[in-house]
Amino acid sequence: MDDPQRYWSPTARRLVPYVPGEQPKTGRPVKLNTNENPYPPSPRVIEAIRNAADDPLRLYPDPESTRLREAAGDLYGLPPDMVFPGNGSDEVLAHAFMAFFSRERPVFFPDVTYSFYPVYAALYDLPFRTVPLGEDFRLRLEDYPLPNGGVVIANPNAPTGIALPAKEIEAFLKKNTDSLLLVDEAYVDFGAESVVPLVSRYPNLLVVQTLSKSRALAGLRVGFAIGNASLVAALDRVKNSFNSYPLDRLAIAGAVAALEDRDYFRAIRDRIVESRGTLSRELTKLGFEVLPSAANFLFARHPGHAAREIASLLRSRQILVRHFDAPRTRDFLRITIGTDEECTALLTALAGISDLLPPRILTGRKGS
């Protein structure tokens, strides 16, 4: 029989793609598995998209996404030439791996982090090394070697939700002057300290953010990077060698409106943070160990029951959470912060299924 992959390139054969969280095609489950915002986007976003959905759609969008660069720059008091917009922060991250890392030295990132990082490295045939988080799942930048080919961290980290203070990142920047530090701030708005204020002082710092989480625009696919103008110029070169028009007119209009409506952003962000605290306390009462989170999700395990079994039983009750079946994370569930009603449904289900779960036999060290 013919090899069904015989026309594939060697790169395509060896890739192990990123696996996104489940997006159900039917039903209306309590969806706490993909870190989406439980609240709708700003009404100003909807209005802006409607206004943009007119005759100009027959024309190509602005290839530079100038209005979006200006809006993101205005948010942080920076000029637009320090902002690089992209089709979601995933695309921005992918372009950064191409623009700033090479085969000469490995790029470093944590062993437990966003699982797209090793995918990008493999896609571009880049050497990489992982640095273990501590037994408490905290990231320690002092463990990262010098010199290196670049360092990538998520802050807050995913899937743990634990954040580093900006002063620790700046201390590393003072030592790591010969390669790029990429800080992925997808969840920064939920309680972490952004390092965007440092980009003017450190030309090797690139910060990536997204509008998918705190601004409820996961369906619009908009992200951006902030950094020295020379870093943005490199990203523009990669983008224009790949797709000159990554953001359409509707996405640009909606993203600008979302960035400008700061009152709405703060209101839904604060609701999620409050719900996160309540859910963490209630899970603890049910016997869960919950890691300290500065994101819109919790990373939790129950010492008496296997995470896979809990996730399976929750799914049978139309409640979706995320389970990562890897050595250091298989004891944990990542639980998105939903509405108060969704969180109550989760807690009610967990209280009702505990007697149905087989006891878990703990082995190894805590966090291993």
Secondary structure, DSSP 8 states (H G I E B T S, - for coil): ---TTTTS-HHHHH----------SSS--EE-SS---SS---HHHHHHHHHHSSGGGGS---TT-HHHHHHHHHHHT--GGGEEEESHHHHHHHHHHHHH--SSS-EEEESSS-THHHHHHHHTT--EEEE---TT----GGGS-SS-S-EEEESS-TTT-----HHHHHHHHHH--SS-EEEE-TTGGGT----GGGTTT-TTEEEEEESSSTTS-TTT--EEEEE-HHHHHHHHHHHTTT-S--S-HHHHHHHHHHHH-HHHHHHHHHHHHHHHHHHHHHHHHTT-EE---SSSEEEEE-TTS-HHHHHHHHHHTTEE-B---STTTTT-EEEE---HHHHHHHHHHHHHHGGGS------SSTT-
